Amino acid sequence: MDWREVAVTISAEGEEIVADLFYQLGCPGVSVDDPEILRGYIESGTWDFHDFGEVEYTGTAVVKGYFPEDNELPGKLEKLDLGIRELLERFPEWVVQVKGISLKEEDWATAWKAYFKPVRIGKRFLIKPSWEQVNPSPEDIVLELDPGMAFGTGTHPTTTLCLRALETIVKPGQKVFDLGTGSGILAIAAAKLGAEVEAVDLDSVAVRVAQENVDLNQVSEKVRVLRGDLGTVLSGQAEIVIANIIADVIIMLLEDLKRILSPEGEFLASGIIEHRALDVEEGMKKAGLEILERVEDSGWILFRARWANHEPV
């Protein structure tokens, strides 16, 4: 299958809004090239290895979305154009440039590799691409990843927020449901913390890639990868349910949550852009949840919640 790469150069303030627009249009992959983020990773030492040299801050970012070239593409591009026009009306001072090219599948899968480097998240996680070499310390939990065509390299704030939360709350032997698993990174992380995990995604490419990454990390005995409608292919209840998706899908999932989250369980909801956080918070409270924690990173929000009628054991 061929793919259409649509690159939007946007003033840095609009980076998250454009990324969210791509997600809402169902992009199976979104990448963000932001010189400020790159420079921050380099200067902080978060990246152990890099070959970018001096990174100059330009005040703009390039957000790329990837669409399959099928009969739904014209409609998606029309909606994208409408969304970009609305942004220009709201923020006429922003820089906005759009261009698109067609890519073969093999080019799609490798175009972003130059920007995926080993990265440390939280106290123990070390994420490494399968093609990079690292020297982990004894206490490191190494997550080896080849995202292929599935979203989730672990470096986006939506994912790092989840990884830090999982490092804090997962206990060995717990059951975890990962809804919208993408590359499988959160499922693998939970498994390496000792949990038994069921990872679900609607997209067949994501399911294949997640299974490959599960096998790569040698956690296939702890992680089961399933394809299906989020929440409906699962049976039983989990102590932790993760949904690192987008605001609208999280709100839709709340009804299913009553069936799959245990009475003492915790819900991690991420992938929420700042201007949609209130909608998600109101939906969660209406569904009977109480917010334990709200964490923000670069304009993205994670909510940690549990049932409001929870009684301490």
C-alpha positions as CSV (number, residue, x, y, z in Angstrom):
1,M,0.0,0.0,0.0
2,D,1.1,3.5,-0.7
3,W,0.9,6.3,1.9
4,R,0.5,10.0,1.8
5,E,2.8,12.0,4.0
6,V,1.3,15.4,4.9
7,A,3.7,17.8,6.5
8,V,2.4,20.9,8.3
9,T,5.0,23.5,9.3
10,I,3.4,25.5,12.1
11,S,4.5,28.1,14.7
12,A,5.6,26.2,17.8
13,E,2.5,27.3,19.7
14,G,0.3,25.3,17.3
15,E,2.2,22.0,17.3
16,E,-0.1,20.1,19.7
17,I,-3.2,21.4,18.0
18,V,-2.1,20.1,14.6
19,A,-1.0,16.8,16.0
20,D,-4.4,16.4,17.6
21,L,-6.0,17.2,14.3
22,F,-4.1,14.4,12.7
23,Y,-5.1,12.0,15.4
24,Q,-8.7,12.9,15.1
25,L,-8.6,12.1,11.4
26,G,-7.4,8.6,12.2
27,C,-3.7,8.8,11.3
28,P,-2.0,5.5,12.3
29,G,1.3,7.5,12.6
30,V,2.1,11.1,13.6
31,S,5.6,12.6,14.0
32,V,6.7,16.0,15.3
33,D,10.0,17.5,14.3
34,D,10.5,20.3,16.9
35,P,14.0,21.8,17.2
36,E,13.3,23.0,20.7
37,I,12.4,19.5,21.8
38,L,15.5,18.1,20.2
39,R,17.7,20.7,21.8
40,G,16.1,20.1,25.2
41,Y,16.7,16.3,25.0
42,I,20.4,16.9,24.0
43,E,21.1,19.6,26.6
44,S,19.5,17.6,29.4
45,G,21.4,14.4,28.6
46,T,18.1,12.5,28.1
47,W,19.5,11.2,24.9
48,D,22.6,9.1,25.7
49,F,23.6,9.1,22.0
50,H,22.8,11.5,19.2
51,D,24.4,12.8,16.0
52,F,22.4,16.0,15.4
53,G,25.2,18.4,16.1
54,E,24.1,22.0,17.0
55,V,20.3,22.4,16.8
56,E,19.0,25.8,16.0
57,Y,15.7,27.0,17.4
58,T,13.5,28.2,14.5
59,G,10.2,29.0,16.3
60,T,8.4,26.5,14.2
61,A,7.7,22.7,14.2
62,V,6.9,20.3,11.4
63,V,4.1,17.9,12.2
64,K,3.7,15.0,9.8
65,G,0.7,12.7,9.5
66,Y,0.6,9.6,7.4
67,F,-2.6,8.4,5.6
68,P,-3.2,5.3,3.5
69,E,-3.9,6.2,-0.1
70,D,-7.4,4.6,-0.2
71,N,-10.9,5.8,-1.1
72,E,-11.1,7.6,2.3
73,L,-8.1,9.8,1.6
74,P,-9.8,12.7,-0.3
75,G,-12.4,13.1,2.6
76,K,-9.6,13.1,5.2
77,L,-7.6,15.7,3.3
78,E,-10.6,17.9,2.9
79,K,-11.2,17.8,6.7
80,L,-7.5,18.5,7.3
81,D,-7.7,21.5,5.0
82,L,-10.8,22.8,6.8
83,G,-9.0,22.4,10.2
84,I,-5.9,24.3,9.0
85,R,-8.1,27.1,7.6
86,E,-9.9,27.4,11.0
87,L,-6.5,27.6,12.7
88,L,-5.4,30.5,10.4
89,E,-8.6,32.3,11.1
90,R,-8.1,32.0,14.9
91,F,-4.4,32.7,14.8
92,P,-3.6,34.8,11.7
93,E,-0.1,35.6,13.0
94,W,1.0,31.9,13.0
95,V,3.2,30.5,10.3
96,V,1.4,27.7,8.5
97,Q,2.6,25.7,5.4
98,V,1.3,22.4,4.2
99,K,2.7,20.0,1.7
100,G,2.2,16.4,0.9
101,I,4.0,13.6,-0.9
102,S,3.3,9.9,-1.6
103,L,5.5,7.2,-0.1
104,K,5.9,3.5,-0.6
105,E,5.3,1.4,2.4
106,E,9.0,0.7,3.0
107,D,9.8,4.5,2.9
108,W,6.9,5.3,5.3
109,A,8.3,2.8,7.8
110,T,11.8,4.1,7.8
111,A,11.4,7.9,7.2
112,W,11.4,8.8,10.9
113,K,14.2,6.6,12.1
114,A,16.8,9.3,12.2
115,Y,14.9,10.9,15.1
116,F,14.4,7.8,17.2
117,K,17.3,7.6,19.6
118,P,17.8,5.8,23.0
119,V,16.0,7.7,25.7
120,R,15.6,7.5,29.4
121,I,12.2,7.9,30.9
122,G,11.4,8.0,34.7
123,K,13.8,6.4,37.1
124,R,14.4,3.1,35.3
125,F,13.1,2.9,31.8
126,L,15.6,2.9,28.9
127,I,13.9,2.9,25.5
128,K,16.2,1.8,22.7
129,P,15.4,1.3,19.0
130,S,16.1,-2.2,17.8
131,W,18.9,-0.8,15.5
132,E,20.8,1.1,18.3
133,Q,23.3,-0.2,20.8
134,V,23.3,0.8,24.5
135,N,25.1,-0.2,27.7
136,P,22.3,-0.4,30.4
137,S,23.0,-0.2,34.1
138,P,21.8,-3.2,36.2
139,E,18.8,-1.3,37.5
140,D,17.6,-0.2,34.0
141,I,14.4,-1.7,32.5
142,V,15.2,-1.8,28.8
143,L,12.3,-1.5,26.4
144,E,13.5,-2.5,22.9
145,L,11.3,-1.1,20.2
146,D,10.8,-1.2,16.5
147,P,7.6,0.9,16.0
148,G,7.4,0.1,12.2
149,M,4.2,1.8,11.0
150,A,2.5,1.9,14.5
151,F,2.4,5.0,16.6
152,G,4.5,5.0,19.8
153,T,8.2,5.4,20.1
154,G,8.0,6.3,23.7
155,T,9.4,9.8,23.3
156,H,6.1,11.7,22.8
157,P,4.8,13.4,26.0
158,T,1.6,11.4,25.9
159,T,3.6,8.1,26.2
160,T,6.3,9.4,28.7
161,L,3.5,10.5,31.0
162,C,2.1,7.0,31.0
163,L,5.5,5.3,31.5
164,R,6.2,7.5,34.5
165,A,2.8,6.7,36.0
166,L,3.2,2.9,35.3
167,E,6.6,2.9,37.0
168,T,4.9,4.3,40.1
169,I,1.7,2.3,40.3
170,V,2.2,-1.2,38.7
171,K,2.7,-4.0,41.2
172,P,3.8,-7.6,40.3
173,G,0.9,-9.9,39.5
174,Q,-1.6,-7.2,38.7
175,K,-3.7,-7.4,35.5
176,V,-3.4,-4.5,33.1
177,F,-5.5,-3.7,30.0
178,D,-3.8,-1.4,27.4
179,L,-6.4,0.1,25.1
180,G,-5.1,1.3,21.8
181,T,-1.7,-0.3,22.3
182,G,0.0,1.0,19.1
183,S,3.6,-0.2,19.1
184,G,2.9,-2.0,22.4
185,I,5.4,0.0,24.4
186,L,3.1,0.5,27.4
187,A,2.1,-3.1,27.5
188,I,5.7,-4.2,27.4
189,A,6.6,-1.7,30.2
190,A,3.8,-3.0,32.4
191,A,4.9,-6.6,31.8
192,K,8.5,-5.8,32.7
193,L,7.2,-4.4,35.9
194,G,5.6,-7.7,36.7
195,A,2.0,-7.3,35.4
196,E,-0.1,-9.6,33.2
197,V,-1.2,-7.6,30.3
198,E,-3.9,-7.7,27.5
199,A,-3.1,-5.2,24.8
200,V,-5.8,-4.2,22.3
201,D,-5.9,-2.2,19.1
202,L,-8.3,-1.8,16.2
203,D,-5.6,-1.4,13.6
204,S,-4.2,-4.7,12.1
205,V,-0.8,-3.0,11.5
206,A,-0.6,-2.0,15.1
207,V,-1.5,-5.5,16.3
208,R,1.2,-7.0,14.1
209,V,3.9,-4.5,15.2
210,A,2.9,-4.8,18.9
211,Q,3.2,-8.6,18.8
212,E,6.6,-8.3,17.1
213,N,7.8,-5.9,19.8
214,V,6.4,-8.2,22.6
215,D,8.4,-11.1,21.1
216,L,11.5,-8.8,20.7
217,N,11.3,-8.0,24.4
218,Q,10.7,-11.6,25.4
219,V,7.5,-10.9,27.3
220,S,5.1,-13.0,25.2
221,E,4.2,-15.1,28.3
222,K,3.0,-11.9,30.0
223,V,1.4,-10.0,27.2
224,R,-1.5,-11.0,25.0
225,V,-2.1,-8.8,21.9
226,L,-5.7,-8.7,20.6
227,R,-7.4,-7.0,17.6
228,G,-10.8,-5.5,18.2
229,D,-13.0,-2.7,19.3
230,L,-11.4,-1.0,22.3
231,G,-12.8,-2.5,25.5
232,T,-15.2,-5.0,23.9
233,V,-12.8,-7.9,23.2
234,L,-11.7,-8.0,26.8
235,S,-13.1,-10.3,29.5
236,G,-12.8,-9.9,33.3
237,Q,-11.5,-6.8,35.1
238,A,-8.0,-5.3,35.4
239,E,-6.4,-3.4,38.3
240,I,-5.0,-0.9,35.8
241,V,-6.6,0.2,32.5
242,I,-4.5,2.4,30.2
243,A,-5.9,4.5,27.4
244,N,-3.3,6.6,25.6
245,I,-5.5,7.7,22.7
246,I,-7.3,11.0,22.1
247,A,-10.0,12.8,24.1
248,D,-13.0,11.8,22.1
249,V,-12.1,8.1,22.2
250,I,-11.4,8.2,25.9
251,I,-14.8,9.7,26.5
252,M,-16.4,7.0,24.4
253,L,-14.6,4.3,26.4
254,L,-15.9,5.4,29.8
255,E,-19.1,3.3,29.5
256,D,-17.0,0.2,28.8
257,L,-14.7,1.1,31.8
258,K,-17.5,0.1,34.2
259,R,-17.1,-3.5,32.9
260,I,-13.3,-3.8,32.7
261,L,-11.9,-1.8,35.6
262,S,-12.0,-3.4,39.0
263,P,-13.6,-1.6,41.9
264,E,-10.2,-0.9,43.4
265,G,-8.5,-0.3,40.1
266,E,-6.9,2.8,38.5
267,F,-7.5,4.4,35.1
268,L,-4.7,6.1,33.2
269,A,-6.0,8.4,30.5
270,S,-3.5,10.2,28.3
271,G,-3.2,11.6,24.7
272,I,-5.4,14.5,25.8
273,I,-4.5,17.9,24.4
274,E,-4.8,20.7,26.9
275,H,-7.9,22.4,25.4
276,R,-9.8,19.1,25.6
277,A,-8.8,18.2,29.2
278,L,-12.0,19.8,30.7
279,D,-14.2,17.6,28.5
280,V,-12.4,14.5,29.6
281,E,-12.5,15.5,33.2
282,E,-16.2,16.2,33.1
283,G,-16.9,12.9,31.3
284,M,-14.8,10.9,33.9
285,K,-16.7,12.5,36.8
286,K,-20.0,11.8,35.2
287,A,-19.0,8.2,34.7
288,G,-18.3,7.9,38.5
289,L,-14.6,8.4,38.6
290,E,-12.6,10.7,40.8
291,I,-9.4,12.3,39.6
292,L,-6.4,11.4,41.7
293,E,-3.8,13.2,39.7
294,R,-3.5,15.5,36.7
295,V,0.0,15.7,35.1
296,E,0.9,17.9,32.2
297,D,3.9,17.8,29.7
298,S,4.2,20.1,26.7
299,G,0.5,20.8,26.4
300,W,-0.6,17.2,26.9
301,I,-2.5,15.9,29.9
302,L,-2.6,12.6,31.7
303,F,-5.4,11.9,34.2
304,R,-5.0,9.2,36.9
305,A,-8.4,8.2,38.3
306,R,-10.3,5.6,40.3
307,W,-14.0,5.0,41.1
308,A,-15.4,7.7,43.3
309,N,-17.0,5.1,45.7
310,H,-13.7,3.4,46.2
311,E,-13.2,2.1,49.7
312,P,-9.6,1.6,51.0
313,V,-8.8,-2.0,51.6
